[in-house]
């Protein structure tokens, strides 16, 4: 009897460790989503709901490149670039100042480089990943210039409505571009590591390692560079930053560019782990949003901690109550909002 009890205890511990591993990997991806959402909201006041679509587009683009096909994301990028360039030309004819250097980078340089890279036919996994980053990352600033920048002074509610509409458009385009079938890509690492009876996959280590490296790079970027400090200043006080000569519109471009890069990296990381469909990004983005809410849409460390919590809660819920795991994860937002509502005072949006 004692031997049976010890065997059951060891098995329970082993299962718990496996679930913790899955939760940590999922939480790392949700952490990237939370960082992108906090960054974009703090700089532009936009709750970027389509962040999850960038993840799905990156994963499915990588899958198409892996099969030797030209991803239709290329035509989306070129179309958005052409529309953005036409819009900027129209603004200049109306006497509105246009930052042509940044405009040409987003609308000509990066799309042209992405098209050239794809047409050359990247064959190695690393080359395909680089092509995916070039295709998906510029979508962020292009969407910002087309959908959000003309409404920069609008209320947060109106910007949220635009985000919901843009999410619907991108989901529909995803269905047209990639179809209803899911896709999965080869792992970046096939290594296996046995640690105390728990097998760690190489791809899981790649996910956690890349996320930690990206978080460190972002920390150094915001703390040590003038551009990062300009983004922080814009996040703290947009009007004050503008009065100090900081180009707040360019800061919006950069925040969405970082969000696009984070979304593309996240898509590359999850594509070998799970089958990705055209609408998979919505749930991933929502779970990242829950983590961002835990951080108050302002604190990066709290958002990361919230992402780890969401990942662990999802992993253990899938074991004990798999049919209700999404309900359990999203229910977490209710006590967080209740607690934050008790600790915050109401401030008018215009203030």
PAVEXLUM-993376 format. One record per residue (C-alpha): x, y, z. Coordinates in steps of 0.1 Angstrom, whole numbers, padded with zeros to 4 digits, always signed. Layout:
<pts>
XYZ
...
</pts>
This chain:
<pts>
+0000+0000+0000
+0028+0024+0009
+0046+0016-0024
+0014+0023-0043
+0009+0056-0025
+0045+0067-0033
+0041+0057-0069
+0009+0077-0072
+0025+0107-0055
+0055+0105-0080
+0031+0103-0109
+0011+0133-0097
+0043+0153-0093
+0055+0143-0128
+0021+0154-0143
+0023+0187-0124
+0058+0194-0137
+0047+0186-0172
+0017+0210-0168
+0040+0237-0154
+0063+0233-0184
+0034+0237-0208
+0021+0267-0188
+0055+0283-0188
+0058+0280-0226
+0023+0293-0232
+0028+0321-0207
+0060+0332-0225
+0040+0337-0257
+0011+0355-0238
+0038+0376-0222
+0049+0389-0256
+0013+0396-0265
+0009+0415-0232
+0040+0436-0238
+0029+0446-0273
-0006+0456-0260
+0008+0476-0231
+0033+0493-0254
+0008+0503-0280
-0018+0514-0255
+0006+0535-0234
+0019+0554-0264
-0012+0557-0286
-0042+0549-0263
-0051+0521-0288
-0062+0487-0276
-0048+0468-0305
-0072+0438-0307
-0057+0427-0341
-0024+0419-0324
-0034+0382-0324
-0040+0383-0362
-0004+0393-0367
+0006+0361-0348
-0017+0339-0370
-0005+0356-0402
+0031+0351-0392
+0026+0314-0384
+0006+0307-0416
+0030+0327-0437
+0059+0306-0424
+0039+0275-0432
+0034+0286-0468
+0070+0295-0473
+0079+0261-0459
+0059+0244-0486
+0075+0265-0514
+0044+0287-0520
+0044+0325-0522
+0024+0337-0492
-0005+0360-0500
+0007+0381-0470
+0030+0397-0495
+0001+0411-0515
-0015+0424-0483
+0018+0441-0474
+0022+0457-0509
-0015+0468-0509
-0013+0485-0475
+0020+0501-0485
+0005+0515-0517
-0026+0528-0498
-0004+0544-0472
+0019+0561-0497
-0011+0574-0516
-0026+0588-0483
+0007+0605-0474
+0009+0621-0509
-0026+0634-0505
-0018+0648-0470
+0012+0666-0484
-0010+0682-0511
-0032+0695-0484
-0003+0713-0467
+0001+0687-0439
+0037+0680-0428
+0047+0645-0437
+0078+0627-0424
+0090+0614-0458
+0120+0594-0444
+0098+0572-0422
+0071+0570-0448
+0095+0557-0475
+0109+0532-0451
+0075+0517-0442
+0060+0519-0478
+0089+0513-0501
+0121+0500-0485
+0107+0473-0462
+0080+0460-0486
+0105+0460-0515
+0130+0441-0494
+0103+0416-0483
+0092+0411-0519
+0127+0406-0532
+0135+0381-0504
+0103+0361-0510
+0108+0360-0548
+0143+0347-0543
+0127+0317-0527
+0142+0312-0492
+0150+0276-0486
+0165+0273-0452
+0143+0275-0420
+0162+0306-0409
+0158+0324-0442
+0121+0316-0442
+0118+0330-0407
+0136+0362-0417
+0112+0365-0447
+0082+0361-0424
+0095+0389-0401
+0100+0412-0431
+0064+0404-0443
+0045+0407-0411
+0064+0433-0390
+0057+0463-0413
+0020+0456-0412
+0019+0472-0377
+0030+0508-0387
+0010+0506-0420
-0022+0497-0401
-0015+0525-0377
-0011+0551-0404
-0042+0540-0423
-0066+0532-0394
-0055+0549-0363
-0033+0580-0369
-0062+0600-0386
-0081+0594-0353
-0052+0602-0329
-0072+0627-0309
-0104+0606-0308
-0117+0589-0276
-0104+0556-0264
-0139+0541-0271
-0138+0552-0307
-0103+0538-0311
-0116+0505-0296
-0144+0504-0321
-0119+0508-0349
-0098+0480-0335
-0128+0457-0334
-0137+0465-0370
-0101+0461-0381
-0100+0427-0363
-0130+0416-0383
-0114+0427-0416
-0081+0409-0409
-0099+0377-0398
-0118+0377-0431
-0086+0383-0451
-0069+0355-0432
-0097+0331-0443
-0093+0343-0479
-0055+0341-0479
-0049+0309-0460
-0082+0289-0461
-0099+0271-0433
-0073+0244-0429
-0047+0247-0401
-0009+0245-0406
+0021+0236-0386
+0058+0242-0393
+0089+0222-0385
+0105+0229-0351
+0136+0251-0349
+0152+0225-0326
+0145+0188-0325
+0167+0183-0294
+0153+0165-0263
+0166+0171-0228
+0158+0147-0199
+0157+0166-0166
+0147+0147-0135
+0124+0124-0155
+0108+0153-0174
+0115+0155-0211
+0120+0191-0223
+0116+0196-0260
+0141+0218-0279
+0113+0239-0292
+0100+0247-0257
+0135+0258-0248
+0137+0279-0280
+0104+0296-0270
+0115+0305-0235
+0150+0315-0246
+0138+0338-0274
+0112+0354-0251
+0137+0361-0224
+0162+0375-0249
+0135+0397-0265
+0124+0410-0231
+0160+0419-0222
+0165+0436-0255
+0133+0456-0250
+0144+0466-0215
+0178+0479-0228
+0160+0496-0256
+0137+0516-0233
+0163+0523-0207
+0195+0530-0227
+0184+0545-0261
+0171+0579-0270
+0143+0564-0291
+0132+0542-0262
+0132+0572-0238
+0111+0592-0264
+0086+0563-0264
+0085+0563-0226
+0080+0601-0225
+0052+0599-0250
+0036+0572-0229
+0038+0593-0198
+0025+0625-0212
+0017+0628-0249
+0012+0666-0249
+0043+0672-0228
+0064+0651-0252
+0051+0670-0282
+0059+0703-0265
+0095+0690-0259
+0099+0684-0296
+0093+0646-0296
+0075+0636-0328
+0046+0617-0313
+0033+0605-0346
+0067+0588-0353
+0065+0573-0318
+0031+0558-0328
+0048+0543-0359
+0076+0528-0337
+0052+0514-0311
+0032+0496-0338
+0064+0485-0356
+0075+0469-0323
+0041+0453-0319
+0043+0439-0355
+0078+0425-0348
+0066+0409-0315
+0036+0394-0333
+0057+0380-0360
+0082+0365-0335
+0053+0350-0315
+0038+0334-0347
+0072+0318-0355
+0075+0305-0320
+0040+0289-0318
+0038+0275-0353
+0058+0243-0345
+0040+0238-0312
+0003+0239-0322
-0018+0238-0354
-0026+0274-0363
-0058+0284-0381
-0067+0317-0397
-0086+0327-0365
-0063+0312-0339
-0047+0346-0332
-0079+0360-0316
-0078+0337-0286
-0040+0342-0282
-0045+0379-0283
-0073+0378-0258
-0052+0358-0233
-0024+0383-0238
-0050+0410-0231
-0060+0394-0198
-0023+0395-0188
-0021+0431-0199
-0051+0439-0178
-0034+0424-0148
-0006+0449-0154
-0032+0477-0157
-0022+0482-0193
+0007+0502-0179
+0032+0479-0161
+0054+0457-0181
+0066+0435-0152
+0031+0430-0139
+0019+0421-0175
+0047+0395-0177
+0037+0381-0143
+0001+0380-0154
+0010+0361-0186
+0028+0334-0165
-0003+0332-0143
-0026+0329-0173
-0003+0302-0189
-0003+0281-0157
-0040+0285-0151
-0047+0274-0187
-0024+0244-0184
-0038+0231-0151
-0074+0239-0162
-0069+0218-0194
-0060+0188-0172
-0087+0191-0146
-0116+0207-0166
-0106+0209-0203
-0141+0218-0214
-0140+0249-0193
-0104+0260-0196
-0112+0291-0217
-0139+0301-0193
-0116+0297-0163
-0089+0318-0179
-0111+0346-0190
-0130+0346-0156
-0096+0357-0141
-0102+0392-0155
-0133+0398-0133
-0116+0399-0099
-0087+0419-0114
-0110+0445-0128
-0130+0446-0096
-0099+0451-0075
-0085+0478-0098
-0119+0496-0098
-0117+0498-0060
-0082+0512-0061
-0086+0538-0089
-0105+0570-0091
-0125+0580-0121
-0108+0604-0145
-0124+0620-0175
-0110+0609-0208
-0103+0646-0219
-0082+0651-0188
</pts>
